[in-house]
Amino acid sequence: MLRIISYNIRGITTYKKQQLLKIWLNQTQHDIVMLQETHMTKFKHLNQFNNSFLDYNIKCALGTWSAGGVLIMIKKKYNIIDCGSDAIGRIVYMKIEYNQLPILLVNVYAPTQRTERCEFFKDLFLYLPTTKWTIIGGDFNCTPNNKIDRSQLALQPDNLSYRTLLREVINPLLMIEVFRRKHPRKINYSYHSDAGNIHSRIDLFFSTNVIYKNVQEIFYSPVGISDHDALIMIVKIPLINNDKSFRRWICKSDVTKRKTFIEKFHKIWNIIIKNADFNSTEWWKDFKTSLTMILQDEERQLNHEIRRKLNDLINEYRFRANDPTKEDLIKLDIIRQRIKDTLTEKFLSVVSNQVDRNLKCLGNLVKTRFSHDKANQSRIIFLIHPTKGRVENASEMMEVATTFYQDLYDFKAIDKDYWKELFKDLPTLSQEDSDFLEQDITMNECHEALKTMPLGKAPGDDGLTVEVWRIIFPVIGERYLHMINTAKLKGQFYNGFLNGLLTLLKKDGIFNGSMKNFRPLSLMNIDYKVISKVLSIRLKKMIHKLIHYNQTSGIPGRSIHDNVQLIRSIIDYHSRNRISIGLAQWDQEKAFDRVNHLYLFEVLKQFGLGCNFINLIKLLYTNSTFTINFNNNLSQKLPFNSGIRQGCSLSGFLYIMCLEPLLNLMRRNHNIPGVLIPGSQYKTIAHKILKNDDINVEIKVLAYADDICSVVYNANDELETYAMFQKYSKASGGKTNEAKTKIFWISDSIDPPVFNAKVEKEMCIFLGIPMNNKGHLPQVELNKLINNIKMKIGLWSSIKLNLCERSTVLKTFIISKLVYWFTLMTIKKDIIKILQKICNTFFWGNIHPFVKFHTCVGRKEDGGFGLIHLESLVISYRIKCGLTITSTSPKIWQFFALPYVGLHLYKYAPWLWSNLIPHFDDDNHFFGEVAINTAKWLRQGNEATKNEKDKSIYWKFINKNIYRPPVCYERISHLKNIPFYKIIHYCNLPSNIIEFWTSLANFGINTRDRLGKTMEEKKCLFCPLPETLSHLFITCSYFEEIFKLLFEYIKNKFSLSITRNGNEIIYLHIISSITSNKIQKQVTYTIGNYLYAIWTYRCIMKNGSRKNQLRRCREIFMTNMRYLPFDNG
């Protein structure tokens, strides 16, 4: 049991109080004590307290004149992993190890003044290291519910503070207020004011869900030392056998930019060059060990520098905070901001994903949420043991996982007698193509492969990232290539080079404890990925010559859209013509993981690949191993004797090559039926679409990687197809999962025959898209998706985001699945309107729209916010589909499209009209929509052919048909001659300043000069004139000193002269005379901070929280200008 006490002691500097506390603690069982308002402001106070409590480890945040100080004291039997505090005595945290788990304890004393309290809550997340086992306690100076947590309402009850705490910290971190959740109706008070006869519950504990589930008891207990009661929580932390737990090291990208790292690397490399034995591969292992050591040393140095910087700022803050002058108060604000910036910089450096770090439009709090969700996503709570049933112990779960994957990747017995039949009539590469693949790997190929790898992806078990290799590869590249060639000669790499870190990803759906509910992803080291990427780039250029067009996965020119289009068209065609048909979806159990390696190498040989290329593939699979990462526990190394690695750039190509013999066997089997494509019997039509002389095209099977769909009309067809799968399984080691195989029966009049597989008649899901027996989206599934979108919007609404961030969240995290569905299926316009309204409501939040909708949907560089316009999105995808047809790209589904597009598009592609087939004008049909929208697009003068490199049809459509320029373009003439909004968005200003400036330029900033106001109410806060936008930012005499500061800065830095008028400052007329893009961005950055400093200072004055000090405005401006972007200095 872990017993935790939180208590506001109201001063603990006197010897008497310390002894009273000690007596009370001796009478109360406890392990950890959190104290608030210690009133300890000097180190001598802390030393006296330590001497009184020698049995505890104590971490204290000394208080200042405005904050009382907080501390955490923990009995010395517990191991402290980490600890820290803020600069002003309001936050202290301590991470301890308990039952081999990291428990984070955070002690908080919130400000008593409401405005300061809300600002404090907004920054609180910066002090919280991420862990699943987190407890936040303390005096929050606000009540969760004013009705039941306060004896009587104050004259002005505070309804804002707790909402801010929930929005900024508790909800994003998925935490729970423990007492109220445990006792929903119980009324208890922790603070008692005799003077005002007010009693309230402001001392609280928050915890993560896993802590809450283990809370045995929580209650308030009187102490008598202060006017607060102690809050006591008893937690039973489960014992976890975590002997093999590890903290995985991943190199931080910032380390590689340090000059000291480059110097150390060159020293190590020179030693390697002089002493290594390059006739073996072992030297590479020694080099990586040395590289890892210097990187880890540089990280320690970097962390030390950050800590020293923070300590210097904290010490300066404490010095100035004691009896501060007016100038000190201004400096304290600047120091607080610098501390926040330093903490934010440190926080961003440990965000695991480079994509998350680069989403500049998303706030840090959102990134925190991502990290928290990702950490919990891979956590496994229980598994089903084959003999013991449900197990939750770490060692037993590891045993289940190890046994499962050891069996899965063990050598699979195969029957080579089936190879001859399976490999018959396979296509082969020409000698020229084979010679291309056979070439020796070059240094340039390796370097280019490294450049194509995305940054920020999780590395292998060595922790070395792509960023590291990009920096050092120009130096080590030739030796690396020599090491690869040495391994090829010896037939294998050194032990450990081919070890993969197996990460388990939960599949969608309900988790039932089975290991089959996970998809194993092999995280390989970058030095392995370079060679596999080179081979995959080569193979990608030849793969379309080997794989039939019915397989679309990963092959250039083909996509998953082709399969969905064809399946939807088959269902629609047979439903309209009342022809009964069944579509069988065959499930291959662990398809990638069961492929026998001997079968893989033989397939490559049968396709005509040369010995050199095959030997390189063998090299990547010989003596390979894997280690399972299970809940941060590592298994022993296990042999990888079968299967194709998932997570390797080669794996997709290798698997579809292994599967192609099966698909080819099914196409050659005359006993397996197919669908005769309507119109393919006519040679002229077939030649136009397929670019060959094939006629009577028959579709028997479709595949997207291991998702295989075939045609069945009766039970015999099913059995014959199943027999083909059995032959493939015996030849390759695969296994057909009969329980998950489904048949979708399409018929209104005839019941399905008796099949062995499960039969669906109403709806089935093909490649992630639900379809009914008419080929349409089922309304039930559409309603589910809409509800899911509303739920996501509800979650994201709890986070404070600006308009640019909300636009990005909408497109990236909320409607991405919706877009995939709408791309390939018809959708009613009223549904689109409903969804658009939902998106618009989320976008504006509680703000009154100050920019027109038709402007918001424009690009950010054009003055919009990039707000998604769903109707235009759907139309743009229809146009893309239409241009695919008119450009005569060979697609089987074009046969089904022909009757619906000929009437509208024959003017632009005459071959689309044929007297041999009927033509329809049906705007409710998918291809009818395609034809109508494409025809309108072409009538506007756009090209009739599809440019694969052109990804901007959506934006072209928006700009021509929807977008309206901002209102400022109509009033400010020179804006047509400069990229006003583009420069604002690309000058590295913070997103909140960009949104402010965009609002200001569009007259969306509310000043005091509004209708219905008296002259007194309209008056400027700083002078007697009315406060208009032009007055506040341009003509107000009060800010003349700030303008002089801006004038001198721009003149000294850029040798430019700026005048004080709206066009020059707000609308950047000054940059029209600047030719350098860099200087344009820097001047824009400077002016943006000038405008925002005035607005920030004005808002501070409006709220009446500070005295009239222009010096504060100047400090805000200069703080933001402490560095210039794009400035090497």
Number of C-alpha atoms within 10 A of each C-alpha: 13 15 19 22 27 26 27 26 23 18 18 23 18 12 11 10 16 18 15 15 16 14 11 14 15 10 9 12 14 18 19 20 21 28 26 31 25 24 21 25 21 14 11 11 16 21 10 14 19 16 10 14 15 11 13 19 17 20 20 26 26 28 27 23 15 13 21 24 28 32 28 25 20 21 16 13 11 15 15 16 12 13 17 17 21 22 25 22 29 29 27 26 27 23 21 19 14 17 14 16 19 18 21 23 22 26 28 26 25 25 21 14 10 16 13 14 21 20 14 18 22 18 13 18 18 17 18 21 18 15 17 20 18 23 22 21 24 28 27 23 21 27 21 20 13 17 11 16 21 23 17 15 14 11 6 6 12 15 14 13 23 20 18 20 21 21 18 22 24 21 15 22 25 15 21 20 18 23 22 18 10 15 12 9 9 10 13 18 18 23 21 17 11 9 6 9 9 15 20 25 26 19 26 26 26 20 24 20 15 13 21 22 13 14 20 15 14 20 15 21 14 13 16 13 18 16 16 26 23 25 23 23 20 19 17 15 20 14 12 14 14 17 11 12 17 12 7 11 13 19 23 22 19 14 22 21 13 13 9 12 18 16 10 14 17 13 11 15 16 10 12 17 13 8 9 15 12 15 12 15 23 16 18 20 14 13 16 12 12 15 19 18 12 17 21 16 14 21 20 13 13 16 13 12 12 16 15 12 14 20 15 13 19 19 12 15 23 21 14 17 20 15 10 15 11 9 11 16 16 17 19 20 15 19 19 17 15 16 21 17 13 16 17 14 12 16 18 17 16 16 17 18 17 17 13 18 17 11 14 13 18 20 16 18 20 21 19 23 18 17 20 17 14 12 14 12 11 16 15 16 12 17 22 18 18 9 6 8 9 16 16 15 17 23 17 18 21 20 13 19 21 19 11 15 19 16 12 17 21 18 19 20 12 19 14 13 11 15 19 10 14 22 18 13 13 17 16 17 17 13 11 9 18 19 14 17 20 17 12 10 15 12 17 12 17 23 17 13 19 22 15 10 17 11 14 19 15 18 20 21 22 19 17 23 21 24 22 19 20 15 13 15 16 12 13 13 17 14 15 17 16 16 20 20 16 17 18 17 12 14 15 21 23 15 13 14 22 22 24 25 24 26 19 21 14 18 11 8 7 8 15 12 17 16 18 14 16 17 16 22 17 22 23 24 22 23 19 17 23 23 22 20 22 20 21 20 14 16 19 14 14 17 19 17 14 16 23 16 18 21 26 22 19 17 18 12 13 17 14 15 15 21 24 20 21 20 20 23 21 22 25 21 17 18 18 11 9 14 14 18 23 24 23 23 23 24 19 20 16 19 20 24 23 23 27 25 21 16 19 22 17 15 23 19 15 17 19 17 24 20 14 16 21 18 16 21 19 18 20 19 19 18 19 21 21 24 22 24 20 20 20 16 18 18 20 13 16 18 18 26 23 24 25 24 23 18 16 17 19 22 17 20 18 21 21 24 19 21 23 22 23 21 25 20 21 22 17 13 13 9 12 21 22 19 17 14 19 16 22 21 14 14 14 15 22 22 15 15 22 19 12 11 11 13 18 15 18 15 18 21 22 23 23 19 20 19 16 19 22 24 23 26 19 15 15 13 19 21 15 17 22 15 13 17 21 17 20 26 21 18 25 26 23 26 18 18 13 15 11 13 17 21 25 25 25 28 22 13 9 12 11 20 12 10 17 14 18 14 19 17 16 14 19 22 12 16 14 11 19 19 21 20 22 21 24 20 21 17 12 10 14 16 12 11 15 18 12 14 21 17 13 15 22 12 12 19 15 16 20 18 21 19 24 20 21 26 23 19 20 21 17 11 13 19 21 12 15 16 16 14 17 20 18 21 22 18 18 8 11 9 13 16 14 12 20 17 12 15 25 19 14 19 27 15 16 8 9 8 14 14 18 15 17 18 22 27 24 24 18 18 16 21 28 23 24 21 25 20 22 19 15 18 19 24 22 24 20 26 26 22 20 27 23 19 27 22 16 18 17 19 19 22 20 28 20 21 22 27 22 24 28 24 18 21 25 16 13 17 16 11 17 24 20 16 6 10 13 12 15 14 17 15 14 11 17 22 26 23 22 27 30 22 22 26 23 14 21 17 12 9 8 12 13 20 18 18 12 9 6 7 10 10 17 17 19 14 17 20 18 11 11 16 21 20 16 20 15 15 16 11 9 14 10 15 18 10 9 15 15 21 21 15 21 25 22 13 23 17 21 14 20 17 18 24 19 19 22 23 16 17 21 17 15 16 15 13 16 18 17 13 7 8 11 11 13 11 14 19 18 20 18 15 12 12 16 20 22 20 20 12 15 23 23 21 16 19 14 13 18 14 13 21 21 13 16 20 17 16 17 18 13 11 11 14 9 16 12 18 12 15 15 18 16 16 20 21 21 24 20 18 23 15 10 14 9 9 12 14 17 20 22 22 23 26 25 20 20 24 23 24 22 21 23 20 17 14 19 19 13 15 16 11 9 10 11 11 9 15 12 14 12 20 23 20 17 21 24 18 16 19 15 7 10 16 14 12 9 5 6
